[in-house]
Amino acid sequence: MTTQQEVETSAVISILVENESGALARVLGLFSGRGYNIESLTVAPVDETRRMSRINVVTTGTPHAVAQVKAQLERLVPVYRVANLSEGGPHVARELALVKVVATAEARAESLRIAQAFRARVIDTTATSFVFELTGSPEKLNSFIDLMRPLGLAEISRTGVVAISRGPETL
């Protein structure tokens, strides 16, 4: 019998860390050392004065396992704050993808029609290829990519999820 707590879900965890050598390695070490999978990872400086960076991690696990990860992250030395945005109320999560399609004739026209429907921008074009830039939820990007596969999808580069809570709450 499966209980509600045993069901694995996706969680977006935001971590504010000291921008120092090895901080990211310690965070990643916690995930790998405990066998937690990272589906998406982004990191960038967010406060130069206070030398802080923000790490956004998308992971999958039971609510109990995600709570354990959060508690363990809070104990790491370079970590200032940890928030599970998936359980902390409404949040915005976006990802950027660059998608290369190599196609001619009808497939080129169809890829442009689909790109327009998804509000993707053409950022490079040749006689036989396009590079599209697309921003949105991971599900939106996955749908776009799936539609481009039969049209000549050649290459994909994705940033990973960046997320922030809605409203006045901050990390």
C-alpha positions in Angstrom: 0.0 0.0 0.0 1.5 3.3 -1.1 1.0 6.4 1.1 0.9 10.0 0.0 4.4 10.5 1.5 5.9 7.7 -0.6 5.0 9.4 -3.9 8.0 11.0 -5.6 7.6 14.5 -6.8 9.8 17.2 -8.3 11.1 19.9 -6.1 12.7 23.3 -6.9 15.2 24.1 -4.1 16.9 27.5 -4.0 20.1 27.9 -2.0 21.9 31.1 -1.1 25.6 30.4 -0.6 28.8 32.3 0.0 30.4 32.9 -3.4 33.7 31.1 -2.6 35.7 28.3 -4.2 34.3 24.9 -3.3 30.8 26.0 -2.2 29.1 24.5 -5.2 31.2 21.3 -4.8 30.0 20.9 -1.2 26.4 21.3 -2.2 26.7 18.8 -5.0 28.6 16.4 -2.8 25.7 16.4 -0.4 23.4 15.3 -3.3 25.7 12.7 -4.7 26.8 11.3 -1.3 23.2 10.5 -0.4 22.2 9.3 -3.8 19.8 12.1 -4.7 19.4 12.9 -8.4 19.8 16.4 -9.7 17.6 17.0 -12.8 18.6 20.6 -13.2 21.2 23.0 -11.8 21.8 26.7 -12.2 24.2 28.9 -10.2 25.2 32.6 -10.5 26.3 35.4 -8.3 23.4 37.5 -7.0 25.1 39.9 -4.6 28.7 41.1 -5.3 28.9 43.2 -2.2 28.1 40.4 0.2 29.7 37.8 -2.1 26.6 35.6 -2.4 25.5 33.2 -5.2 22.2 31.5 -5.7 21.9 27.9 -6.7 18.7 26.5 -8.1 18.4 22.7 -8.0 15.5 20.6 -9.3 15.5 17.2 -7.7 13.0 14.4 -7.4 12.1 12.5 -4.2 9.5 11.8 -1.6 8.4 14.8 0.5 10.4 13.2 3.4 13.6 12.8 1.3 13.3 16.4 0.0 12.8 17.7 3.5 16.0 15.7 4.6 17.9 17.3 1.7 16.8 20.8 2.7 17.8 20.2 6.4 21.2 18.8 5.4 21.8 21.7 3.0 21.0 24.2 5.8 23.8 22.7 7.9 26.5 23.2 5.2 29.1 25.9 6.1 28.8 28.2 3.0 25.0 28.1 3.0 23.1 31.1 4.2 19.5 30.1 3.4 17.6 27.2 1.7 14.0 27.2 0.4 11.9 24.5 -1.2 10.0 26.7 -3.6 7.7 23.9 -4.5 6.2 23.8 -1.1 6.7 27.4 0.0 3.8 28.8 -2.0 3.5 30.1 -5.5 6.7 30.5 -7.5 7.9 31.3 -11.0 10.2 28.8 -12.7 11.7 29.3 -16.2 14.3 27.8 -18.4 16.1 28.9 -21.6 16.8 26.6 -24.5 18.7 27.0 -27.8 17.4 24.6 -30.3 19.0 23.9 -33.7 16.9 22.5 -36.5 18.5 21.4 -39.8 15.9 21.2 -42.5 14.9 22.2 -46.0 11.7 23.2 -47.8 8.5 22.1 -46.0 10.2 21.2 -42.8 11.7 24.7 -42.6 8.4 26.4 -43.1 6.7 24.1 -40.5 9.5 24.7 -37.9 8.9 28.5 -38.3 5.2 28.0 -37.8 5.7 26.0 -34.7 8.3 28.5 -33.4 5.8 31.3 -33.9 3.2 29.5 -31.9 5.6 28.9 -29.0 7.0 32.5 -29.2 10.5 31.2 -30.0 12.9 33.6 -31.6 15.1 32.8 -34.6 18.6 33.9 -33.5 20.6 32.3 -36.3 19.7 31.1 -39.7 21.4 29.6 -42.7 20.1 28.1 -45.9 19.6 24.7 -44.2 19.3 25.5 -40.5 17.7 27.6 -37.7 18.7 28.2 -34.1 15.7 29.1 -32.0 15.8 30.7 -28.6 12.9 29.7 -26.3 12.1 30.6 -22.7 9.4 29.1 -20.5 8.5 26.3 -18.3 10.4 23.0 -18.7 7.2 21.4 -20.0 6.8 24.1 -22.7 10.4 23.5 -23.8 9.9 19.8 -23.8 6.8 20.2 -26.0 8.6 22.4 -28.5 11.6 20.0 -28.7 9.2 17.0 -29.3 7.6 18.9 -32.2 11.0 19.7 -33.7 12.3 16.1 -33.6 10.6 15.0 -36.9 11.5 18.3 -38.6 15.2 17.9 -38.2 16.2 18.6 -34.6 19.9 18.5 -34.5 21.1 20.0 -31.2 19.8 21.3 -27.9 21.4 23.5 -25.2 19.4 24.2 -22.0 20.1 26.4 -19.1 18.3 24.5 -16.3 15.5 26.0 -14.2 15.8 29.4 -12.5 13.1 30.1 -10.0 11.9 32.7 -7.6 8.9 32.9 -5.2 6.0 35.1 -6.1 5.0 38.1 -4.0 7.1 39.9 -1.4 8.8 36.8 0.1 12.5 36.6 -0.5 15.1 33.9 -0.1 
